Amino acid sequence: MRFGTAAGHAHMKSLAVPSPVQDWIGCAEGAPYFETEGGRSWTPVGYNEAITWPNLAMLYRRRDPAVVERHFARLRDSGVTCLRLMLDYNQVRHRHFESRCGQFAPAMVQLWDDLIALGELYGIRYLLTPFDTFFMARRWRTHPYSRSNGGPCSTIGQMFTCPDTRMAIKNRLAFATRRWGHSGAIFGWDLWNEIDINYAGGDIASCHAFISDISAALRAEELAAHGRSHLQTVSVFGPALKARPELADIVFRHPSLDFASIHLYEKGTIDNPRNTLAPARATARLMAGALRHCPAERPLLDTEHGPIHAFKDRHITLPDAFDTEFFRRMQWAHLASGGVGGGMRWPNRHPHVLTQGMYDAQKLLGDFLPLIDWSRFRRMPLDARLTVHDFKGLVTGCGDDRQAVICLMPDQRASSAAVTLEIAGLDPGVYCVTQFNPLTGACEAGQLQTTQNSDLEVLVSSGAQDMALAVARLP
C-alpha cells in the first residue's frame, strides 16, 4: 500500500479497549481506493461535521461529553467511518483554534484531544482541514491572522503569498500533527478548504506553489515525528473549478497530493433541488468529468455537497423524506460513477444534523461495499460498455475487466417490468451478480456466464425501484 508520498484521556473510561483505528490509512497499490496498513479495504462513509453544531457542541469545555459520546456510538452503529472537520469554525469568535496567531487556545486543544480519543474508541476517522474559510472570509477583521487583529496578513487575498502568514499556517499544521498525528483516527489532511486564486491575488502559479510548500512542510513534520505521513488532498468548490479550469492541475494532478477531492455543488440541480433524480444525474456527470482530469491510480471523492442555495439563501430546510431520498440517490450515483464511497454531505439543514434516514442510507451503503474487491478495482466509467433496454431514468456505472458497480434510478414514469442490461468488455468467465436494494438492503445474488463476445447479460428484477448491482468475476 501507499502511504502519503515524498491521546486518549482518563475521563473516557472505555479507552482501555484496543483502538479500531490503530492502522493508518493509505492508498491501495494498483487501485484508486484506500486500505489500512494491515491490507484491509477502507472506505470513507460519512459527512461534514463542525465543532459548533449540535452533535459536537457539548464537547467544548467538556460541558456534556456523554452526549457527544452517545453520538459517536450512533455513528459507529450507522456504519459511519469518517467525518470531515475543520480545526476551527468561526461562525462565532470563541471557536478560533488560535486565540492570537501562534497562541493555541487551551479549550480548543482540549476539545480536539477528546475528539481524537472518541475517534479512536468508536472507529471514526477524520479528514481534517486547517481553516473554516467560509467564515474566515466573512469575519476577516476578527480572525487571528488578520493584521487588524494583530496577525501577519493585511487581506485574505494575500494568504498564499505573505511569507509570515505561510509560516503561521505551517505552524498550525505542525502543532496539530505533533499533538494528534500519531493517531490512526486521522484519515488525511485537506490542505485547503476550497482552494481558489482569490487567496493568491488571482495568480494560479502562486496557488500551486503554496500547496507544494505546505504539503512538503507538513509531510516533513510528520516523517520526523511519526516516521510516516498521512494522506493529503486539497478540495475545490465545483462552480469555481468550472469558472477557473486551471485549478484542475492542482486539485487532480498535483504531484504532492495523494487523492483528489471535489465539492459537488451545481446551480439548480444540487444546490436547490426540485426533484431527486436531477441531483443524481448531475453527480454522475460531474464525477465522470472529474475522472477525466484524475490520474487512473488516484482516488477521487466528493467531500462536500448539499442544498446550499436552498438553505443559505432561501432559508429552506428540505422536507425530511425528500432530503433523505436526495441524499441517498446522490450517494449511490457517486459510488457507481467511480467515486470512493458515497460522498460527504454538508447538512445544510436547521439544525445542522442529518436525518435518521440519511444515517440508515449510509449503513446500507456500508453493507454493499464488501461485494466489491476495492483493492483490485481499477474503475473507469462504463459509458458505451453498458447497454440498458427499456428503462427510463438514470443508469450509471463504473468497472474494469473483472468487476463493475452499476446503479439504476427510475423516473416517475418507470414501469415495474424487469430490465435487461448488458456489460461489454469483461474477461471471459463466471460472474457473481448481486442485485442490492438501496432502500431496504435486500439483495439477491446469482451466477452468470459471459457470452462468446465477453458480454454479460443481466436481468434486473424490477425497473420501478432504485437498484445497485455488484458484478465480480469468480476465481
C-alpha positions as CSV (number, residue, x, y, z in Angstrom):
1,M,0.0,0.0,0.0
2,R,1.0,3.6,-0.4
3,F,1.0,6.0,2.5
4,G,1.4,9.7,1.9
5,T,4.1,10.3,-0.7
6,A,7.7,12.3,-0.8
7,A,-4.2,10.5,23.4
8,G,-6.5,9.2,24.9
9,H,-7.9,10.8,28.2
10,A,-8.6,9.2,31.6
11,H,-12.2,10.6,31.7
12,M,-13.2,8.3,28.8
13,K,-13.4,5.0,30.8
14,S,-13.6,2.7,27.8
15,L,-10.3,3.8,26.2
16,A,-8.6,0.7,27.6
17,V,-10.0,-1.4,24.7
18,P,-7.9,-1.8,21.6
19,S,-8.4,1.0,19.1
20,P,-10.3,0.1,15.9
21,V,-8.2,2.8,14.1
22,Q,-4.8,1.7,15.1
23,D,-3.8,1.2,11.4
24,W,-3.2,4.3,9.4
25,I,-4.9,4.7,6.0
26,G,-3.0,4.6,2.7
27,C,-3.8,4.3,-1.0
28,A,-4.2,0.8,-2.3
29,E,-1.4,-0.4,-4.6
30,G,-2.7,-0.6,-8.1
31,A,-6.2,0.6,-7.4
32,P,-7.7,4.1,-6.8
33,Y,-9.2,3.3,-3.4
34,F,-8.0,3.2,0.2
35,E,-6.8,0.5,2.6
36,T,-5.4,0.2,6.0
37,E,-1.7,-0.6,6.5
38,G,-2.8,-4.1,7.5
39,G,-4.2,-4.5,4.0
40,R,-7.9,-4.2,4.6
41,S,-10.1,-2.2,2.3
42,W,-11.3,1.0,3.9
43,T,-13.9,3.4,2.5
44,P,-14.8,6.8,3.9
45,V,-18.5,6.7,4.7
46,G,-19.6,9.9,6.4
47,Y,-20.3,13.5,6.1
48,N,-19.2,17.0,7.3
49,E,-19.5,17.9,11.0
50,A,-18.5,21.1,12.8
51,I,-17.5,21.7,16.4
52,T,-20.3,24.2,17.0
53,W,-23.1,22.1,15.6
54,P,-25.4,20.2,17.9
55,N,-23.7,16.8,17.7
56,L,-20.3,18.1,18.9
57,A,-21.1,21.4,20.6
58,M,-21.3,20.0,24.1
59,L,-17.7,18.8,23.9
60,Y,-16.4,22.4,24.2
61,R,-15.1,22.9,27.7
62,R,-16.5,19.4,28.3
63,R,-19.9,20.8,29.1
64,D,-21.5,17.4,28.4
65,P,-19.1,14.9,26.8
66,A,-21.6,12.0,27.4
67,V,-23.9,13.5,24.8
68,V,-21.1,13.6,22.2
69,E,-20.0,10.1,23.1
70,R,-23.5,8.7,22.5
71,H,-23.4,10.4,19.1
72,F,-20.2,8.6,18.2
73,A,-21.8,5.3,19.3
74,R,-24.6,6.1,16.9
75,L,-22.2,6.9,14.1
76,R,-20.4,3.6,14.6
77,D,-23.7,1.7,14.6
78,S,-24.8,3.5,11.4
79,G,-21.7,2.4,9.5
80,V,-20.1,5.8,9.5
81,T,-16.3,5.6,9.2
82,C,-15.3,9.2,8.5
83,L,-16.1,12.8,9.4
84,R,-14.7,15.8,7.6
85,L,-13.9,18.6,10.1
86,M,-12.3,22.0,10.2
87,L,-9.9,22.6,13.1
88,D,-11.9,25.7,13.9
89,Y,-15.3,27.0,12.9
90,N,-15.5,30.8,13.1
91,Q,-19.2,31.5,12.8
92,V,-18.6,32.5,16.5
93,R,-15.4,34.2,17.6
94,H,-14.7,32.0,20.6
95,R,-14.0,28.9,18.5
96,H,-10.8,30.1,16.9
97,F,-8.1,27.4,17.1
98,E,-5.6,30.1,17.8
99,S,-6.7,32.9,20.2
100,R,-3.9,35.0,18.7
101,C,-1.6,34.0,15.8
102,G,0.6,31.3,17.2
103,Q,-1.2,31.0,20.5
104,F,-3.3,27.8,20.6
105,A,-6.5,28.1,22.6
106,P,-6.4,25.7,25.5
107,A,-10.2,24.9,25.3
108,M,-9.9,24.1,21.6
109,V,-6.8,21.9,22.2
110,Q,-8.7,20.0,24.9
111,L,-11.7,19.6,22.5
112,W,-9.5,18.1,19.9
113,D,-7.8,15.8,22.4
114,D,-11.3,14.5,23.2
115,L,-12.4,14.2,19.6
116,I,-9.3,12.2,18.7
117,A,-9.9,9.9,21.7
118,L,-13.5,9.4,20.6
119,G,-12.5,8.6,17.1
120,E,-10.0,6.0,18.3
121,L,-12.6,4.5,20.6
122,Y,-15.5,4.3,18.1
123,G,-13.6,3.7,14.9
124,I,-14.3,7.1,13.3
125,R,-11.5,8.7,11.3
126,Y,-11.2,12.4,10.4
127,L,-10.4,14.3,7.2
128,L,-9.1,17.5,8.7
129,T,-8.8,20.9,7.0
130,P,-7.0,23.7,8.9
131,F,-9.4,26.6,8.4
132,D,-13.1,27.4,8.2
133,T,-12.5,29.5,5.1
134,F,-16.2,30.5,4.6
135,F,-16.5,32.4,7.9
136,M,-12.8,33.4,7.9
137,A,-13.6,35.4,4.7
138,R,-16.7,36.9,6.2
139,R,-15.2,37.8,9.5
140,W,-11.7,38.6,8.4
141,R,-11.1,41.5,10.7
142,T,-11.7,39.3,13.8
143,H,-9.5,36.5,12.5
144,P,-6.2,35.9,14.4
145,Y,-4.2,36.1,11.2
146,S,-5.7,39.5,10.2
147,R,-3.3,42.4,10.6
148,S,-6.2,44.4,12.1
149,N,-6.3,41.8,14.9
150,G,-2.6,41.6,15.5
151,G,-1.9,39.0,12.8
152,P,0.5,38.9,9.9
153,C,-1.8,39.3,6.9
154,S,-3.4,42.5,5.7
155,T,-6.0,40.9,3.4
156,I,-7.3,37.5,2.9
157,G,-6.2,37.8,-0.8
158,Q,-2.6,37.6,0.4
159,M,-2.8,34.5,2.5
160,F,-0.9,32.4,-0.1
161,T,1.8,34.9,-0.8
162,C,2.5,36.5,2.5
163,P,5.6,34.8,4.0
164,D,4.7,35.4,7.6
165,T,1.2,34.0,7.0
166,R,2.5,31.0,5.3
167,M,4.8,30.3,8.2
168,A,1.8,30.7,10.6
169,I,-0.2,28.1,8.5
170,K,2.8,25.7,8.6
171,N,3.0,26.2,12.4
172,R,-0.7,25.5,12.8
173,L,-0.4,22.2,10.9
174,A,2.8,21.3,12.7
175,F,1.2,21.8,16.1
176,A,-1.8,19.6,15.0
177,T,0.3,16.7,13.8
178,R,2.7,16.9,16.7
179,R,-0.2,16.6,19.1
180,W,-2.5,14.3,17.2
181,G,-0.8,13.0,14.1
182,H,0.3,9.8,15.8
183,S,-3.3,8.6,15.7
184,G,-4.9,6.5,13.1
185,A,-8.0,8.5,13.8
186,I,-6.7,11.0,11.3
187,F,-7.5,9.7,7.8
188,G,-5.9,12.6,6.0
189,W,-5.4,16.3,5.5
190,D,-7.4,18.6,3.2
191,L,-4.6,21.2,3.0
192,W,-7.0,24.0,2.0
193,N,-10.8,24.1,2.0
194,E,-11.9,25.1,-1.5
195,I,-8.7,26.4,-3.0
196,D,-9.1,29.4,-5.2
197,I,-6.9,32.1,-6.8
198,N,-8.7,34.6,-4.5
199,Y,-6.2,33.8,-1.8
200,A,-3.2,34.4,-4.1
201,G,-4.1,37.8,-5.7
202,G,-5.5,36.0,-8.7
203,D,-2.3,34.1,-9.6
204,I,-2.7,30.4,-10.3
205,A,1.1,29.8,-10.1
206,S,1.1,31.1,-6.5
207,C,-1.7,28.7,-5.6
208,H,0.4,25.8,-7.0
209,A,3.5,26.9,-5.1
210,F,1.6,27.4,-1.9
211,I,0.3,23.8,-2.0
212,S,3.7,22.5,-2.9
213,D,5.3,24.3,0.1
214,I,2.6,23.5,2.7
215,S,2.5,19.8,1.6
216,A,6.2,19.4,1.8
217,A,6.4,21.1,5.2
218,L,3.6,19.0,6.7
219,R,5.0,15.8,5.3
220,A,8.5,16.6,6.6
221,E,7.0,17.3,10.1
222,E,5.1,14.0,10.1
223,L,8.0,12.0,8.9
224,A,10.2,13.5,11.6
225,A,7.5,13.0,14.3
226,H,5.9,9.7,13.3
227,G,8.1,8.1,10.6
228,R,5.3,8.2,8.0
229,S,2.8,10.8,6.8
230,H,-1.0,10.9,6.5
231,L,-2.6,11.3,3.1
232,Q,-3.1,14.7,1.6
233,T,-5.6,16.3,-0.7
234,V,-7.0,19.8,-1.5
235,S,-10.6,20.5,-2.1
236,V,-12.3,22.8,-4.7
237,F,-15.8,24.3,-5.0
238,G,-17.3,22.8,-8.1
239,P,-18.5,26.0,-9.7
240,A,-15.1,27.6,-9.1
241,L,-13.5,24.8,-10.9
242,K,-15.9,25.3,-13.8
243,A,-15.1,29.0,-13.9
244,R,-11.3,28.5,-13.5
245,P,-10.4,25.2,-15.1
246,E,-6.7,25.9,-14.5
247,L,-7.4,24.8,-10.9
248,A,-7.7,21.2,-12.1
249,D,-3.9,20.9,-12.4
250,I,-3.7,21.4,-8.6
251,V,-6.8,19.6,-7.4
252,F,-6.4,16.5,-9.6
253,R,-2.8,16.2,-10.7
254,H,-0.6,18.0,-8.2
255,P,2.4,15.6,-7.7
256,S,2.5,16.2,-3.9
257,L,-1.1,15.1,-3.3
258,D,-2.4,11.6,-2.7
259,F,-6.0,11.7,-3.6
260,A,-8.4,14.2,-5.3
261,S,-11.5,15.7,-3.7
262,I,-14.2,17.9,-5.2
263,H,-17.2,19.7,-3.7
264,L,-20.2,18.7,-5.8
265,Y,-22.3,21.9,-5.9
266,E,-24.1,22.8,-9.1
267,K,-26.7,25.5,-9.6
268,G,-30.3,24.3,-9.6
269,T,-29.7,20.6,-9.6
270,I,-27.7,20.1,-6.4
271,D,-27.8,23.4,-4.6
272,N,-31.6,23.9,-4.9
273,P,-33.1,20.5,-5.9
274,R,-36.7,20.3,-7.2
275,N,-36.6,16.5,-7.6
276,T,-34.2,13.8,-6.5
277,L,-33.2,12.4,-9.9
278,A,-31.7,15.6,-11.3
279,P,-29.1,15.8,-8.5
280,A,-28.2,12.1,-9.1
281,R,-27.8,12.8,-12.8
282,A,-25.6,15.8,-12.0
283,T,-23.5,13.8,-9.6
284,A,-22.8,11.1,-12.3
285,R,-22.0,13.8,-14.9
286,L,-19.7,15.8,-12.6
287,M,-17.9,12.7,-11.3
288,A,-17.3,11.5,-14.8
289,G,-15.9,14.9,-15.7
290,A,-13.6,14.8,-12.7
291,L,-12.4,11.3,-13.5
292,R,-11.2,12.6,-16.9
293,H,-8.9,15.0,-15.1
294,C,-7.7,12.5,-12.5
295,P,-4.8,10.0,-12.9
296,A,-6.1,6.5,-13.1
297,E,-4.4,5.4,-9.9
298,R,-5.5,8.4,-7.8
299,P,-8.6,8.0,-5.6
300,L,-11.3,10.6,-6.2
301,L,-14.2,11.6,-3.9
302,D,-16.7,14.3,-3.2
303,T,-16.0,15.7,0.2
304,E,-18.8,18.3,0.4
305,H,-22.2,18.6,-1.3
306,G,-25.8,19.6,-0.4
307,P,-28.7,22.0,-1.0
308,I,-26.6,25.1,-0.1
309,H,-28.6,27.7,-2.0
310,A,-31.9,26.4,-0.7
311,F,-30.6,26.5,2.9
312,K,-28.3,29.5,2.9
313,D,-30.1,31.9,0.6
314,R,-33.7,30.8,0.5
315,H,-33.7,29.7,4.2
316,I,-35.3,26.4,3.4
317,T,-34.8,23.1,5.2
318,L,-35.9,20.4,2.8
319,P,-38.6,18.1,4.0
320,D,-37.1,15.0,5.7
321,A,-38.4,12.4,3.2
322,F,-37.4,14.4,0.2
323,D,-34.0,15.3,1.5
324,T,-33.3,11.7,2.6
325,E,-34.0,10.5,-1.0
326,F,-31.9,13.3,-2.4
327,F,-29.1,12.3,-0.1
328,R,-29.4,8.5,-0.9
329,R,-29.5,9.0,-4.7
330,M,-26.5,11.3,-4.7
331,Q,-24.7,8.8,-2.6
332,W,-25.2,5.8,-4.9
333,A,-24.6,7.9,-8.0
334,H,-21.3,8.9,-6.6
335,L,-20.2,5.4,-5.8
336,A,-21.4,3.9,-9.2
337,S,-19.7,6.8,-11.1
338,G,-16.2,5.9,-9.8
339,G,-16.1,7.9,-6.5
340,V,-14.7,6.4,-3.3
341,G,-17.7,5.9,-1.0
342,G,-20.9,7.9,-1.2
343,G,-19.6,11.4,-0.9
344,M,-19.8,13.6,2.2
345,R,-22.9,15.8,2.7
346,W,-22.7,19.2,4.3
347,P,-26.0,19.0,6.2
348,N,-27.5,22.4,5.1
349,R,-30.4,21.8,7.5
350,H,-31.7,23.6,10.5
351,P,-30.3,22.4,12.8
352,H,-27.1,21.1,11.0
353,V,-27.7,17.4,11.5
354,L,-28.5,14.5,9.2
355,T,-31.9,12.9,9.2
356,Q,-32.2,9.3,10.6
357,G,-33.0,8.2,7.0
358,M,-29.6,9.5,5.9
359,Y,-27.8,7.5,8.6
360,D,-29.8,4.5,7.5
361,A,-28.8,5.1,3.9
362,Q,-25.1,5.2,4.9
363,K,-25.5,1.9,6.8
364,L,-26.9,0.3,3.7
365,L,-24.1,1.6,1.6
366,G,-21.6,0.1,4.1
367,D,-23.4,-3.2,3.7
368,F,-22.9,-3.1,0.0
369,L,-19.2,-2.3,0.0
370,P,-17.9,-5.8,0.7
371,L,-19.4,-7.1,-2.5
372,I,-16.5,-5.5,-4.4
373,D,-12.8,-6.1,-4.0
374,W,-11.9,-2.4,-4.0
375,S,-8.1,-3.0,-3.6
376,R,-8.1,-4.5,-7.1
377,F,-10.8,-2.4,-8.7
378,R,-9.4,-0.1,-11.4
379,R,-12.7,1.7,-12.1
380,M,-13.4,3.6,-15.2
381,P,-16.8,4.9,-16.4
382,L,-18.6,2.1,-18.3
383,D,-20.1,4.5,-20.8
384,A,-20.6,2.6,-24.1
385,R,-19.8,-0.7,-22.4
386,L,-23.1,-0.5,-20.7
387,T,-26.4,-1.0,-22.6
388,V,-29.8,-0.9,-20.9
389,H,-33.0,-1.8,-22.6
390,D,-36.5,-0.3,-22.0
391,F,-35.6,1.8,-18.9
392,K,-36.5,5.4,-18.2
393,G,-34.3,7.1,-15.6
394,L,-30.6,7.3,-14.6
395,V,-28.2,4.4,-15.3
396,T,-24.6,5.0,-14.2
397,G,-21.8,2.5,-13.7
398,C,-18.0,2.1,-13.5
399,G,-15.9,-1.0,-13.9
400,D,-12.8,-2.7,-15.2
401,D,-12.3,-6.1,-16.9
402,R,-13.4,-8.2,-13.9
403,Q,-15.7,-6.1,-11.7
404,A,-18.4,-3.4,-12.0
405,V,-20.7,-1.3,-9.9
406,I,-23.9,-0.1,-11.6
407,C,-26.9,1.9,-10.2
408,L,-30.3,2.3,-11.8
409,M,-32.7,5.0,-10.7
410,P,-36.1,5.2,-12.4
411,D,-38.0,8.3,-13.0
412,Q,-41.7,8.7,-12.1
413,R,-42.8,7.2,-15.4
414,A,-41.0,3.9,-15.0
415,S,-42.9,0.7,-15.2
416,S,-42.5,-2.3,-12.9
417,A,-41.2,-4.5,-15.8
418,A,-37.9,-6.3,-15.5
419,V,-34.9,-4.6,-17.2
420,T,-32.2,-6.2,-19.2
421,L,-28.7,-4.7,-19.3
422,E,-25.5,-5.8,-21.0
423,I,-22.0,-5.2,-19.9
424,A,-19.3,-5.5,-22.5
425,G,-15.5,-5.8,-22.3
426,L,-15.3,-8.2,-19.3
427,D,-12.9,-11.1,-19.1
428,P,-14.5,-14.4,-20.0
429,G,-15.7,-16.4,-17.1
430,V,-18.4,-16.8,-14.5
431,Y,-19.6,-13.8,-12.6
432,C,-21.4,-13.3,-9.3
433,V,-24.0,-10.6,-9.8
434,T,-25.7,-9.2,-6.7
435,Q,-28.8,-7.0,-7.0
436,F,-29.0,-4.7,-4.0
437,N,-31.9,-2.6,-3.0
438,P,-30.6,0.7,-1.6
439,L,-33.8,1.4,0.3
440,T,-34.1,-1.9,2.2
441,G,-30.8,-3.6,1.9
442,A,-32.4,-6.7,0.4
443,C,-30.1,-8.4,-2.0
444,E,-30.2,-11.4,-4.4
445,A,-27.1,-13.0,-5.8
446,G,-26.7,-15.2,-8.8
447,Q,-24.0,-16.6,-11.1
448,L,-23.9,-15.7,-14.8
449,Q,-21.6,-16.8,-17.6
450,T,-20.2,-14.3,-20.2
451,T,-21.1,-14.8,-23.8
452,Q,-18.7,-15.6,-26.6
453,N,-18.3,-11.8,-27.1
454,S,-17.3,-11.4,-23.4
455,D,-20.6,-9.6,-22.7
456,L,-22.6,-10.2,-19.6
457,E,-26.4,-10.1,-19.8
458,V,-28.2,-9.3,-16.6
459,L,-31.9,-9.3,-15.9
460,V,-32.8,-6.8,-13.2
461,S,-35.9,-8.0,-11.3
462,S,-37.7,-4.6,-11.4
463,G,-37.3,-1.3,-13.2
464,A,-39.7,0.5,-10.9
465,Q,-37.3,0.9,-7.9
466,D,-33.7,2.0,-7.4
467,M,-31.2,-0.8,-7.7
468,A,-27.5,-1.2,-7.3
469,L,-25.5,-4.1,-8.9
470,A,-22.2,-5.5,-7.8
471,V,-20.6,-7.6,-10.5
472,A,-17.5,-9.6,-9.7
473,R,-15.7,-12.4,-11.6
474,L,-15.4,-15.6,-9.7
475,P,-11.9,-17.1,-9.3
